[in-house]
Amino acid sequence: CLARGADADADAWTWDAPWVMGDAPPHRERAAACLMPDGVSVLVHGGLGRDGAVLGDAYVLDTKLWEWHAAPTAVRRSVGKRAGHTLSCLPRAAGGPTIVAFGGRGADFEDVADLVVVDADAFGDRGATPAPTTLPMSMSL
């Protein structure tokens, strides 16, 4: 957690390692993360595991409670296995909060140049599995 130093005039920032509960994600690198539209939850998706395998799992960290939990199945299924990709959470795109994933490497380390859009309202009901929208690279938003 990045916190402002005690001196209000200082430009120094300090790092703190809060005690975190829940089902934390295993070690990874080249993962993507974004702040969810609620302004409290951080979504972490994919990356490379210790063994170099491309991951397709997703976790959410509640920064008020400092608690991890698995992301809804909809996110894991929609975005799939990716590493080195981008992940953006848009508060009100197309009438509702939206998660956008782009690029990176897929499960077989192939370049992935598609754009996947997932309705972030799926986070309200962990059992929901909305259909993702995959846009070809040539399509503009």
N, C-alpha and C positions, 0 to 999 in steps of 0.2 A: 504494500500500500504506500503510495507516495503522499507524504504529508508536508505541509509548510513548516519551516523551522520556527522555533519559539520566538525569534526576533522578527517582528513584522516588517522591519526595514531591510532585512537580509534577503538576498536573492537565492539563498541556499534552500535546497529541498532535501529531505531525508527519506530513506526507505525504511519501512517497518515490515516485518514478517508476522502478520496476524495468525493466531491459532485458528485453523480452519477445520470444520467438521464435514462429515458426509463421505460420499463415494467419489474421492478425488480421481482425476484421470491419471493413467500411468504416464511415465516419462515419454516425452515426445519432442521433436524439433520440426521446424518448418510447418507448424500448425497455423491456422487462421483463427482470429478472435475478433469480436466486436461487442460493443456495449448495446444491449437490447433497448428497444424503445421505452421500456419502463424506467430507464435511467439508473437502474440498480443491478440488473443481472448482466453478467458477461458470458457470452457464448463462445466456447472453444471447440473447434472442429478439426478432425483429421490430423495430418502431419505424418512424420516418420517415427516408428517405434524404435526401441533399442536395437532390434534385429534388422532394421532398415526397411521393414515392410510398410507399405502405405496404409494408413489407418482411415477408417470411415466412421469412427465413433464421434460422439458429440456430448459435451458436458456443459452445464450451466452453473455458474458461481453466483450465489446471492450475496452481494456485498454489504447488505444490512446485517444478515445473520452470519456471514462468512461460512456458508454451507454449500457444498457441491451436491449436485444430483445429475443423473443422466438426462440428456435432452430428449424430447419426444421422438418417438420412432419416425415420425414424418420427416424430421430434419436429417436423420441418419440415412434414411432410404432415398430421400430426394437428392441430396448433394452427393452421396456416395463416397467412395474412397478417393481422397485427394491429399496432396502435399504441396506446399509452396504456392497455394492459391490465395486469393483475397476473399474476404467476407465482410459485407457491409450490411448494417441494419438501418433501414430507412423508416422513419417514424410514420409517415402517412403517404406512402406511394400507392397509387391506384385505389384510394379509399380506405386503406388499412395498413398496419405495420407490415413491412416486408423484409425478408432476409435475401440478400443477393450474393451468390458465390460465383467467382469467375476464375478460370484458368488453372494453372498448376500442372501437376502430374497425376495421372490416374493410377489405378491398381497395378497395372503392368508397366508403370513408369513412362507411359506414352504421354505426349503433350496433350493437354485438354484445353480447348479454346472455346468452350461453350459457356453460356451464362445461365445459371439456374436461379429461379425466383421461387421462394417459398413464403406462404402466408404466415406471418409471425403469430397470428391468433391461435395457431396450433399449440402454442405454449400454454394456453389457458386450459386445454384438455389434452393431457399426455397421450390419450388413446387415439386422438384424431390423426388421420393420415391424409391431408389435403394433397391433391395432385399438383406436382411441381410444374412450372412452365419452363421449358428449355428453349432458349432463343439461339438461333444460329449466329455465328460470329459476324456475318454481314448485315444483320439487322440492327438498326439503331433504335435507341430508346427515346 
